[in-house]
Amino acid sequence: MTSVVVLDYGSGNLRSAERALARTGASVTVTPSLEAAASCDGLVVPGVGAFAACMAGIEALDAGPVIAARVAAGRPVLGICVGMQILFEYGEEHGVVTKGLGLLPGAVTRLAAQRVPHMGWNTVVAPTGTRLFAGVDAGTRFYFVHSYAATPAQRQGLVGLTEHGAPFVAAVEHGSLAATQFHPEKSGDAGAVLLRNWVSGL
């Protein structure tokens, strides 16, 4: 059975992610164990709240090198919400810049929209060649709740886009690294398809 670890570093919808992933047929463990995170077939990095707080949790656990080593070795990692944001070079919140893991180029900044946070259902324009969105119809909606996002940039890989005030990165596929700004575990059938697509590729 495919083994998936949801990394418990003190942030994220751990149980809802665990349940949603278990429904794909994977063997899912929620744990802070870096040994488990290094050895599993697929590692999920969740995250809710502030970029700086999530990075502090990652650093306290010393999980950054494990995540980076998996990506360097071509072993699958999936970031969700702020777990996606910390994969970028840095985040800027309330004038404070916090260094991210630097596994994707670019920065996470406040959404350029009159209404923030961006909360609720929105569509994603999936990139050509996507594996995450295979079988997902155009116009399908996913559940978002966030005030900050990454801006599309070169060398980010396959980028799915959503618009709220301006286009932002809603999903990324870059080698063994995948990530979503939305919450697939809260996105009903569409999120279930996406998670099954990820698990099937492990």
Phi, psi and omega in degrees: 000140180295130181260129178235132175250128169264115187287122179262097177243020175098010181211142172122162177278076190295312186287322179292324176294318179300313181296316182295320179289323179298328180292346176280350183099000179282157171271113190248132177234132172260118187202152171271003185294120178287331177296316178295320180296327181282328190262346184290164177291320180221134180250128177253127177250102179277186176168132172224157177095220187269144177305311184298320180294320179293318178296324177297321178294318178298317182290323179297326179274347186059041183273343183306310180298327179292316178298314181296321181293322177298313182297317180297328181272001180076029181256135193296137174226136176237118175262140181234129178057241180293337172296335170282315186301320184289352175286343182277179188290319178199163174235144179238114179230127178054037178081359180257127180261127180239130180292135176263195181282342175071024180273345174231143179284144175117179186233157176252121183225173182295141178299138179272073183217152178290328182250113179225135010283162170278106187229126178125201189264137179209159181274161176233128173275105186282146181282157174296135179088007182295144170258325181301318187262014178301129180083001178264122182292146173300139182091357177292140184256143177238160186265123180244147165206104184193158176245349183231153180200164176275146177269138178303136180214168178290155174068018177274354183092209177280118187244125170269136186244145170229154180243130170212093188086312176205161179296141174223165181283114179264337180200152180222139168232114186222094185063233180276358183262127176230153182199151176225136173286325177283172180258101178297329182289348178247009188255024173060218184298322181296316178295324179296320177298315181298315180295322177296321178299318181293312183296323181294340180268000183283000000 
